[in-house]
Amino acid sequence: MFEIFKKPLSRIVGATFAFAGVTLLACAMENGVAMAEGPTFQDVASQVFGQPVGPDNDGTLYIFGLTAKYTEPEYVDGRGPYKSFLKMLPSIRWYDPEHYWTNGSQTEGVFKNEECVLCHTVQTPTIVNDWKQSSHGSKDIRRGIGIKKDGKPVEDLVGCADCHGNNHQKLEMPTYKLCNDCHPKETAEHRAGGLGSHTHAYTVNVLEFSWHVGKPAEEVTGCAHCHAIAENRCSGCHTRHKFDPAEARKPTACRVCHMGIDHDEWAMYNTSIHGALYEAESARMDWGKKLKKGNYRVPTCAYCHMQNGDHNPQRFGTIYSDMGMFQVDRGAPKHKAKRDSWIKLCQDCHSPRFAADKLKEMDAGVNLSFTKWREAAAVIVGCYLDGVVDPMPEGSAPDWYGHYTFSLLPGGDPRFYATSNLERLGLEMICYLTGNVYKAYAHMSMYNQTYGNGSAFEQDRKLVEIKTEAAKLRRFAAIEKKIGLEHKSADFWKHGEYLDLLPGWKRKPGDVDVEWFKRTDIPHRANADAGVEIHH
C-alpha cells in the first residue's frame, strides 16, 4: 500500500485532488456548488488529508490551505461616500493619521527633547541617527539655512516634541498640516493639485474608487497605503527622520508608487535613454543641488515633473487621463500652453524641434493605440448585446454598487473579478496595455512602445485573445440554439467562499452618503456616484 510514495509528488497531489473532486461530486451539489446542507469543501478535504478543519488564524500549517476556514481580521470603519460598508485594516492609522491615529504608548510622562533622544538612542537608534544628520537635528546644517528676522542664524533644532508633542500618552503622528507650520510654500504646492494628483490621491482616488471600495480590505490595503501617504504625509518621498531632499530627487523615490503593470512609469523611464543615463551617472551626481536648470545632467522624474522644486508634480501634466485609459490628443491647439511648457523644459538638453517631434510621435502612437481598444470594445459589447457572454451580468456576483450592470457600459463597474473572461481580457487591454502605451511614449521608452510592457504588439496579442474568446462564445451559442439547449451560467460565477465576501452583497438602500458628492473642496472621479440614485 506504500506504492504511492514511489510516485512523483505532482502525481500524488493530482490524484489526491481528483479524489477530493469525486468525493465532492458525491455530495449534494447544484450547478457546481455544494449546497448548504451538504459537506463543505473543507470537510471533504479533511477526510482526504486526515487533517481537522480549523480557523486559518490559529497558527496551524494547513495542507494546501484546503482545510482552513477564513477568519475576518480586525477592521476599522472606512471613510467617504461608501463608509457604511467600506472597511480598512488598522494599519491605515500610519498613513491617514488625522482620522485613524491612536496613541498606543504605555510610557507615561512629559519629556524634553534631550530626554526623548536619550531614550530612543537605545530603543530606536536608527531614527535618532537619521534625525541627527537631518536639517532638523544638525546645528551645522541649520546654520546654513539662513538668517532669522532678528539677524541671528537659524540654530534652534526641530526636536521630537515639535512634531510629536511631549506628552507620551498623547503623542501625535504628523501629517502635511504640521509640516505646513515651517514649510508653507511646499505645502501649498502639494495641496494645489487636481484630480489624479498627490493632493487627492487618497480622499478621491481611493475612497471613491470602485477597484478599492468593491474589494475586501485585506487585498487592497497596499493601494490605500500608497495613495494615503502620498496625500497625507511628507515622509513618503523624503523618509523619516532624515527628510533629505536629495532622497526625493532620485527616481527611486518615485518608483515605490509609480511602477507595476497598471501604471508602469518606472519601467518606461528606466528603459529610456534618460534612465540609462541615470544608471550610469547617479553615483557621481550631487543630489544635494536644487532642481534648477544646469544642475543636473540627467533628467529625472523630479527634474521634469517638479521644476525648481515645485511640490505639485501634476502642474506640469497636460490633463488627467485616468492613468492613460482615457484618450486625449495632448498636442491639440487647446493644450498649446502645456505643450509649449514641455518643449521649453526639454530645451534644457534638446533642440525645440527635437522635443516637438518626439511629443508629436507620442500623440500619434497614443491615438493609434485607441483604435485597437475600440475594435476590442466593439467585439465585447456586441457579445453582451447578443446575450452570449458567460456569465452575463445577472449571472455573476453583484458589482460594488450592489447590482448587475455590464462592466463596459455606463453605470457598470470595470472590474478584474467576478466577471466573464471576455470582460476581464478587455479590462487588461485598456488598463494594462493601452494606458502603458502612453507611458512608454511619454517617457521615450522606444522598445516598450512596440515590443515590451504595455506595447503595441502586446495590444495585438490581447486583441487576438478577445476575438478568440468572442468567437468561442458565439460558436457555443449557435450550437446551443441548434440543439435547443437553454444555457444557464454556473452558480460558481455568483457564489463561493471568496465571492461571498465581496462588499457588493452588502449594499442596501441608504448606504451612500450622497452629500459627499456635493462637496466642492475636492474634485470627483468620473462615474464615482453611479448607482447613487438607486442606493440612497
C-alpha positions as CSV (number, residue, x, y, z in Angstrom):
1,M,0.0,0.0,0.0
2,F,3.1,2.2,0.2
3,E,3.5,2.2,-3.6
4,I,2.1,5.8,-3.6
5,F,5.3,7.1,-2.1
6,K,7.3,5.9,-5.1
7,K,5.3,8.1,-7.4
8,P,6.3,11.7,-8.3
9,L,4.8,14.3,-5.9
10,S,2.9,16.0,-8.7
11,R,1.0,12.8,-9.4
12,I,0.3,12.2,-5.8
13,V,-1.1,15.7,-5.4
14,G,-3.1,15.4,-8.7
15,A,-4.6,12.1,-7.6
16,T,-5.5,13.5,-4.2
17,F,-7.3,16.4,-5.7
18,A,-9.1,14.2,-8.2
19,F,-10.2,12.0,-5.3
20,A,-11.4,15.1,-3.4
21,G,-13.3,16.2,-6.5
22,V,-15.0,12.9,-6.9
23,T,-16.0,12.9,-3.3
24,L,-17.5,16.3,-3.6
25,L,-19.5,15.3,-6.6
26,A,-21.0,12.6,-4.5
27,C,-22.2,15.2,-2.1
28,A,-25.3,17.3,-2.6
29,M,-24.5,19.6,-5.5
30,E,-26.3,22.2,-7.5
31,N,-24.7,23.8,-10.6
32,G,-21.2,23.0,-9.4
33,V,-21.6,24.5,-5.9
34,A,-22.0,22.4,-2.7
35,M,-25.4,23.0,-1.2
36,A,-25.6,24.4,2.3
37,E,-26.9,21.1,3.8
38,G,-24.0,19.1,2.3
39,P,-20.4,19.0,3.5
40,T,-18.2,21.9,2.7
41,F,-15.1,21.6,0.6
42,Q,-13.1,21.8,3.8
43,D,-15.0,18.9,5.2
44,V,-14.1,16.7,2.3
45,A,-10.5,17.9,2.2
46,S,-10.3,17.0,5.9
47,Q,-11.3,13.4,5.1
48,V,-8.8,13.2,2.2
49,F,-5.8,14.7,4.1
50,G,-6.7,13.5,7.5
51,Q,-6.4,17.0,9.0
52,P,-9.2,18.6,11.0
53,V,-10.9,21.7,9.7
54,G,-9.9,24.8,11.7
55,P,-9.7,28.6,11.6
56,D,-6.9,30.0,9.4
57,N,-5.7,32.3,12.2
58,D,-4.7,29.7,14.8
59,G,-1.1,29.1,13.5
60,T,-1.8,25.6,12.2
61,L,0.0,24.6,9.0
62,Y,-2.9,23.6,6.7
63,I,-2.1,21.3,3.8
64,F,-2.5,23.5,0.7
65,G,-4.8,25.6,2.9
66,L,-7.7,23.3,2.0
67,T,-9.0,22.5,5.5
68,A,-8.8,26.1,6.8
69,K,-11.8,28.3,7.3
70,Y,-11.4,32.0,6.6
71,T,-11.5,34.3,9.7
72,E,-12.0,38.0,9.1
73,P,-9.3,40.2,10.6
74,E,-9.9,43.3,12.8
75,Y,-11.3,46.2,10.8
76,V,-11.8,49.9,11.3
77,D,-14.6,51.8,9.6
78,G,-13.8,53.4,6.4
79,R,-14.5,57.0,5.3
80,G,-16.0,58.7,2.3
81,P,-19.4,58.2,0.5
82,Y,-19.3,54.4,1.0
83,K,-18.2,54.4,4.6
84,S,-21.2,52.3,5.7
85,F,-19.6,49.2,4.1
86,L,-16.1,50.2,3.3
87,K,-13.6,48.8,5.8
88,M,-9.9,49.3,6.4
89,L,-7.3,47.4,8.3
90,P,-5.9,49.1,11.5
91,S,-2.6,49.7,9.8
92,I,-4.2,52.6,7.9
93,R,-3.5,54.7,11.1
94,W,0.1,55.1,9.9
95,Y,-0.9,56.5,6.5
96,D,-4.1,58.5,7.4
97,P,-3.2,59.5,11.0
98,E,-5.5,62.5,11.0
99,H,-8.5,60.2,11.0
100,Y,-7.2,56.9,12.4
101,W,-4.2,57.6,14.7
102,T,-4.4,56.3,18.2
103,N,-1.6,56.5,20.7
104,G,-0.6,53.0,21.9
105,S,2.2,54.1,24.1
106,Q,2.5,52.5,27.6
107,T,5.0,55.1,28.7
108,E,3.8,57.9,30.9
109,G,5.3,61.4,31.4
110,V,6.1,64.7,29.7
111,F,9.6,64.8,28.3
112,K,12.1,67.3,26.9
113,N,13.7,66.8,23.6
114,E,17.1,65.7,25.0
115,E,15.2,63.1,27.1
116,C,13.5,61.7,24.0
117,V,16.8,61.5,22.2
118,L,18.5,59.7,25.2
119,C,15.8,57.0,25.5
120,H,15.3,56.5,21.7
121,T,19.1,56.2,21.2
122,V,18.6,52.8,22.9
123,Q,15.1,52.0,21.7
124,T,15.2,53.1,18.1
125,P,18.8,54.2,17.4
126,T,18.4,54.3,13.6
127,I,15.8,57.1,13.6
128,V,17.9,59.1,16.1
129,N,20.9,58.8,13.9
130,D,18.8,59.9,10.9
131,W,17.5,62.9,12.9
132,K,20.9,64.0,14.0
133,Q,22.0,64.0,10.3
134,S,18.9,65.9,9.2
135,S,18.3,69.6,8.8
136,H,16.0,69.3,11.8
137,G,18.6,67.8,14.1
138,S,22.0,69.2,13.0
139,K,23.0,72.7,14.1
140,D,25.7,72.8,11.4
141,I,23.1,72.3,8.7
142,R,20.6,74.6,10.3
143,R,23.2,77.4,10.4
144,G,23.4,77.2,6.7
145,I,19.7,77.5,6.1
146,G,19.7,81.3,6.6
147,I,19.2,84.2,8.9
148,K,16.1,84.8,11.1
149,K,14.3,88.0,11.2
150,D,16.3,89.1,14.2
151,G,19.5,88.7,12.2
152,K,20.7,85.6,14.0
153,P,21.4,82.4,12.2
154,V,18.9,79.6,12.3
155,E,20.2,77.2,15.0
156,D,17.2,76.0,17.0
157,L,16.7,72.3,16.5
158,V,13.4,70.9,15.3
159,G,13.0,68.3,18.0
160,C,10.8,65.3,18.8
161,A,8.3,67.4,20.7
162,D,7.9,69.9,17.8
163,C,6.4,67.2,15.6
164,H,5.0,64.6,18.1
165,G,4.3,66.6,21.2
166,N,6.0,65.9,24.6
167,N,3.3,64.0,26.5
168,H,3.9,60.4,25.8
169,Q,0.3,59.5,26.4
170,K,-0.8,62.0,23.7
171,L,1.9,61.5,21.0
172,E,0.8,62.6,17.6
173,M,1.6,61.2,14.1
174,P,2.4,64.2,11.9
175,T,0.7,65.0,8.6
176,Y,1.4,67.6,6.0
177,K,-0.7,70.0,8.1
178,L,2.0,70.1,10.8
179,C,4.8,70.4,8.2
180,N,3.0,73.5,6.9
181,D,4.0,75.4,10.0
182,C,7.6,75.6,8.8
183,H,7.1,74.7,5.1
184,P,4.1,76.7,3.9
185,K,5.3,77.1,0.3
186,E,5.9,73.4,-0.2
187,T,2.6,72.5,1.5
188,A,0.6,74.9,-0.6
189,E,2.1,73.4,-3.8
190,H,1.4,69.9,-2.5
191,R,-2.2,70.9,-1.9
192,A,-2.7,72.6,-5.3
193,G,-3.3,69.6,-7.5
194,G,-6.4,68.4,-9.1
195,L,-8.0,65.0,-9.8
196,G,-5.2,62.4,-10.1
197,S,-2.7,64.3,-8.1
198,H,-1.0,63.6,-4.8
199,T,-3.4,66.2,-3.4
200,H,-6.4,63.9,-3.7
201,A,-4.6,60.6,-4.2
202,Y,-6.5,59.0,-1.2
203,T,-9.6,61.1,-0.5
204,V,-10.8,60.8,-4.1
205,N,-8.8,58.1,-5.8
206,V,-9.3,55.5,-3.1
207,L,-12.5,56.5,-1.2
208,E,-14.4,57.0,-4.4
209,F,-12.6,54.3,-6.5
210,S,-14.6,51.1,-7.3
211,W,-11.5,48.9,-7.6
212,H,-10.8,49.7,-3.9
213,V,-14.3,50.0,-2.5
214,G,-15.5,46.9,-4.2
215,K,-12.9,44.5,-2.7
216,P,-12.2,43.2,0.8
217,A,-9.8,45.5,2.7
218,E,-7.3,42.7,3.1
219,E,-6.2,42.7,-0.6
220,V,-6.3,46.4,-1.4
221,T,-4.6,47.7,1.7
222,G,-1.4,48.3,-0.3
223,C,-3.4,50.6,-2.6
224,A,-4.8,52.5,0.3
225,H,-1.4,53.0,1.9
226,C,0.4,54.1,-1.2
227,H,-2.3,56.6,-2.0
228,A,-2.7,57.8,1.6
229,I,0.9,58.5,2.3
230,A,1.2,60.5,-1.0
231,E,-1.7,62.7,0.1
232,N,-1.4,62.8,3.9
233,R,2.3,62.7,4.8
234,C,5.5,64.2,3.5
235,S,7.6,61.3,4.6
236,G,6.6,59.2,1.6
237,C,9.2,60.9,-0.7
238,H,11.9,62.1,1.8
239,T,11.6,59.5,4.5
240,R,11.8,59.9,8.3
241,H,13.7,61.0,10.2
242,K,16.3,62.4,7.8
243,F,13.8,64.1,5.5
244,D,16.6,64.5,2.9
245,P,15.6,66.4,-0.3
246,A,18.4,64.5,-2.0
247,E,16.5,61.3,-1.5
248,A,13.3,62.7,-3.0
249,R,15.2,63.9,-6.1
250,K,16.2,60.4,-7.1
251,P,13.9,58.4,-9.4
252,T,13.9,55.5,-6.9
253,A,11.8,57.6,-4.6
254,C,9.1,57.8,-7.2
255,R,9.4,54.1,-8.1
256,V,7.8,53.0,-4.8
257,C,4.4,54.0,-6.1
258,H,4.9,54.7,-9.9
259,M,5.5,51.1,-11.1
260,G,3.7,47.9,-11.9
261,I,1.5,46.6,-14.6
262,D,-1.3,49.2,-14.3
263,H,1.0,52.3,-14.3
264,D,4.5,51.3,-15.2
265,E,6.2,54.7,-15.3
266,W,9.3,53.3,-13.7
267,A,9.9,50.7,-16.3
268,M,9.2,53.2,-19.1
269,Y,11.7,55.7,-17.6
270,N,14.3,53.1,-16.6
271,T,14.4,51.6,-20.2
272,S,14.7,55.0,-21.9
273,I,17.9,56.9,-22.7
274,H,17.2,59.1,-19.7
275,G,17.0,56.0,-17.4
276,A,20.2,54.7,-18.9
277,L,21.9,58.0,-18.1
278,Y,20.6,57.8,-14.5
279,E,22.1,54.3,-14.1
280,A,25.4,55.5,-15.5
281,E,25.7,58.8,-13.7
282,S,23.8,58.6,-10.5
283,A,26.8,57.7,-8.3
284,R,28.7,60.7,-9.5
285,M,25.9,63.2,-9.2
286,D,25.4,65.8,-6.4
287,W,21.8,65.1,-5.4
288,G,22.1,67.9,-2.9
289,K,21.8,70.5,-5.6
290,K,18.4,72.1,-6.2
291,L,16.2,71.2,-9.2
292,K,17.4,74.0,-11.4
293,K,18.5,74.3,-15.0
294,G,22.1,73.3,-15.4
295,N,22.4,71.5,-12.0
296,Y,21.7,68.0,-13.4
297,R,23.0,66.2,-16.5
298,V,20.3,63.5,-16.1
299,P,16.6,64.3,-16.5
300,T,14.9,62.5,-13.6
301,C,11.3,62.3,-12.5
302,A,11.7,65.2,-10.1
303,Y,13.7,67.3,-12.6
304,C,11.0,67.1,-15.2
305,H,7.8,67.0,-13.1
306,M,8.9,69.2,-10.2
307,Q,10.7,72.0,-11.9
308,N,12.5,74.2,-9.4
309,G,11.3,72.1,-6.6
310,D,7.6,72.7,-7.1
311,H,5.8,70.2,-4.9
312,N,2.8,69.7,-7.3
313,P,4.1,67.3,-10.0
314,Q,0.7,67.5,-11.7
315,R,1.3,71.1,-12.6
316,F,3.4,70.0,-15.5
317,G,1.0,67.4,-16.8
318,T,-1.4,68.2,-19.7
319,I,-4.6,66.7,-18.5
320,Y,-5.6,63.8,-16.1
321,S,-6.5,60.8,-18.3
322,D,-7.1,58.2,-15.7
323,M,-3.7,56.6,-16.0
324,G,-3.8,56.9,-19.8
325,M,-7.1,54.9,-20.1
326,F,-9.0,58.0,-21.4
327,Q,-8.0,59.2,-24.8
328,V,-6.9,62.8,-25.4
329,D,-4.7,64.4,-28.0
330,R,-2.2,66.3,-25.9
331,G,-0.9,68.2,-28.9
332,A,-4.3,69.7,-29.9
333,P,-4.5,73.5,-30.0
334,K,-6.5,73.7,-26.8
335,H,-3.5,72.3,-24.9
336,K,-0.9,74.5,-26.7
337,A,0.2,76.2,-23.5
338,K,1.1,72.9,-21.8
339,R,2.8,71.6,-24.9
340,D,4.9,74.8,-25.2
341,S,5.9,74.5,-21.5
342,W,7.1,70.9,-22.1
343,I,9.1,71.9,-25.1
344,K,10.7,74.7,-23.1
345,L,11.7,72.2,-20.4
346,C,13.1,69.8,-22.9
347,Q,15.3,72.6,-24.3
348,D,17.5,72.2,-21.2
349,C,19.1,69.4,-23.2
350,H,17.4,69.2,-26.6
351,S,16.5,71.5,-29.5
352,P,12.9,72.6,-29.6
353,R,12.4,70.9,-32.9
354,F,13.5,67.5,-31.5
355,A,11.3,67.9,-28.5
356,A,8.3,68.9,-30.7
357,D,8.9,65.9,-32.9
358,K,9.0,63.4,-30.0
359,L,5.9,64.8,-28.5
360,K,4.0,64.5,-31.8
361,E,5.3,61.0,-32.0
362,M,3.6,60.3,-28.7
363,D,0.3,61.9,-29.9
364,A,0.3,59.6,-33.0
365,G,1.1,56.5,-31.1
366,V,-1.5,57.0,-28.4
367,N,-4.2,57.9,-30.9
368,L,-3.5,54.7,-32.9
369,S,-3.5,52.5,-29.8
370,F,-7.1,53.5,-29.1
371,T,-8.2,52.2,-32.5
372,K,-7.3,48.7,-31.3
373,W,-9.1,49.2,-28.0
374,R,-12.3,50.4,-29.7
375,E,-12.1,47.4,-32.0
376,A,-11.9,45.2,-29.0
377,A,-14.6,47.0,-27.1
378,A,-17.0,46.7,-30.1
379,V,-16.4,42.9,-30.1
380,I,-17.0,42.6,-26.3
381,V,-20.1,44.8,-26.2
382,G,-21.5,43.1,-29.3
383,C,-21.3,39.7,-27.4
384,Y,-23.1,41.3,-24.5
385,L,-25.9,42.7,-26.6
386,D,-26.4,39.3,-28.3
387,G,-26.6,37.7,-24.8
388,V,-23.7,35.2,-25.4
389,V,-21.3,36.4,-22.7
390,D,-20.8,33.8,-19.9
391,P,-21.7,34.8,-17.4
392,M,-24.0,37.6,-18.2
393,P,-24.0,40.3,-15.5
394,E,-27.0,38.9,-13.8
395,G,-25.2,35.5,-13.5
396,S,-22.3,36.9,-11.6
397,A,-21.8,38.3,-8.1
398,P,-23.1,41.9,-7.8
399,D,-20.7,44.7,-8.5
400,W,-19.8,47.2,-5.9
401,Y,-23.0,49.1,-6.5
402,G,-24.8,46.0,-5.4
403,H,-26.4,45.4,-8.8
404,Y,-25.7,43.7,-12.1
405,T,-24.6,46.0,-14.9
406,F,-22.4,45.2,-17.8
407,S,-18.9,46.4,-16.9
408,L,-18.2,48.4,-20.0
409,L,-21.5,50.3,-20.2
410,P,-22.5,53.4,-18.4
411,G,-23.2,52.6,-14.7
412,G,-21.1,49.5,-15.0
413,D,-18.1,48.7,-12.9
414,P,-15.0,47.7,-14.9
415,R,-13.5,45.0,-12.7
416,F,-11.0,42.2,-12.6
417,Y,-13.1,39.8,-10.5
418,A,-16.5,38.1,-10.6
419,T,-16.8,38.8,-14.3
420,S,-16.6,37.0,-17.6
421,N,-13.3,36.2,-19.2
422,L,-14.2,38.4,-22.1
423,E,-14.7,41.4,-19.9
424,R,-11.5,40.6,-17.9
425,L,-9.5,40.5,-21.1
426,G,-11.0,43.8,-22.1
427,L,-10.0,45.4,-18.8
428,E,-6.5,44.1,-19.2
429,M,-6.2,45.6,-22.6
430,I,-7.3,49.1,-21.6
431,C,-5.7,49.2,-18.2
432,Y,-2.6,47.2,-18.5
433,L,-1.7,47.8,-22.2
434,T,-3.4,50.9,-23.7
435,G,-2.6,53.0,-20.7
436,N,1.0,52.0,-20.8
437,V,1.4,52.7,-24.5
438,Y,1.0,56.3,-23.5
439,K,3.5,55.9,-20.6
440,A,6.1,54.4,-23.0
441,Y,5.8,57.2,-25.5
442,A,5.8,59.9,-22.8
443,H,9.0,58.6,-21.2
444,M,10.7,57.8,-24.6
445,S,11.0,54.1,-23.9
446,M,11.5,53.1,-27.5
447,Y,11.4,49.3,-27.0
448,N,8.3,49.4,-24.8
449,Q,6.4,51.4,-27.4
450,T,6.5,48.5,-29.7
451,Y,7.5,45.2,-28.2
452,G,7.7,45.4,-24.4
453,N,5.5,46.1,-21.4
454,G,2.2,47.6,-22.4
455,S,3.3,47.9,-26.0
456,A,1.6,48.0,-29.4
457,F,2.5,44.4,-30.1
458,E,1.1,43.3,-26.7
459,Q,-2.1,45.1,-27.7
460,D,-2.2,42.9,-30.8
461,R,-1.9,39.8,-28.7
462,K,-4.8,40.9,-26.4
463,L,-7.0,41.8,-29.4
464,V,-6.5,38.3,-30.7
465,E,-7.4,36.8,-27.3
466,I,-10.5,38.9,-27.1
467,K,-11.7,37.9,-30.6
468,T,-10.8,34.2,-30.0
469,E,-12.9,34.2,-26.8
470,A,-15.8,36.0,-28.5
471,A,-15.7,33.5,-31.4
472,K,-15.9,30.6,-28.9
473,L,-18.8,32.2,-27.1
474,R,-20.7,32.7,-30.4
475,R,-20.0,29.1,-31.6
476,F,-21.3,27.7,-28.3
477,A,-24.4,29.9,-28.5
478,A,-25.0,28.7,-32.1
479,I,-24.7,25.1,-31.1
480,E,-26.9,25.5,-28.0
481,K,-29.6,27.2,-30.2
482,K,-29.4,24.4,-32.8
483,I,-29.9,21.6,-30.3
484,G,-32.4,23.6,-28.2
485,L,-30.3,23.9,-25.1
486,E,-31.0,26.8,-22.8
487,H,-27.7,27.7,-21.1
488,K,-27.6,28.9,-17.5
489,S,-24.4,30.2,-16.0
490,A,-22.9,28.0,-13.3
491,D,-23.6,29.2,-9.8
492,F,-19.8,29.3,-9.1
493,W,-19.8,32.6,-11.0
494,K,-22.0,34.1,-8.3
495,H,-21.1,32.3,-5.1
496,G,-18.0,31.0,-3.5
497,E,-16.0,31.3,-0.3
498,Y,-14.3,34.4,-1.7
499,L,-17.2,35.8,-3.8
500,D,-19.5,35.8,-0.8
501,L,-17.1,38.3,1.0
502,L,-17.5,41.0,-1.7
503,P,-19.0,44.3,-0.5
504,G,-21.5,44.3,-3.3
505,W,-23.6,41.7,-1.5
506,K,-23.8,44.1,1.5
507,R,-25.2,47.1,-0.4
508,K,-28.7,48.3,0.5
509,P,-30.8,51.4,0.1
510,G,-29.5,54.3,2.2
511,D,-25.9,53.1,2.2
512,V,-24.5,56.0,0.2
513,D,-23.7,59.4,1.7
514,V,-25.0,61.4,-1.2
515,E,-23.9,64.7,0.5
516,W,-20.3,63.7,-0.2
517,F,-20.7,64.2,-3.9
518,K,-21.9,67.8,-3.3
519,R,-18.6,68.7,-1.8
520,T,-16.8,71.4,-3.8
521,D,-13.5,71.3,-2.0
522,I,-12.4,68.2,-3.8
523,P,-12.8,67.0,-7.4
524,H,-14.8,63.8,-8.0
525,R,-14.0,60.8,-10.1
526,A,-16.0,60.3,-13.3
527,N,-18.8,58.0,-12.6
528,A,-17.9,57.8,-8.9
529,D,-21.5,58.3,-7.9
530,A,-23.0,55.9,-10.4
531,G,-25.8,53.9,-8.8
532,V,-26.3,56.5,-6.1
533,E,-29.8,57.2,-7.2
534,I,-30.6,53.5,-6.6
535,H,-29.0,53.2,-3.2
536,H,-29.5,56.4,-1.3
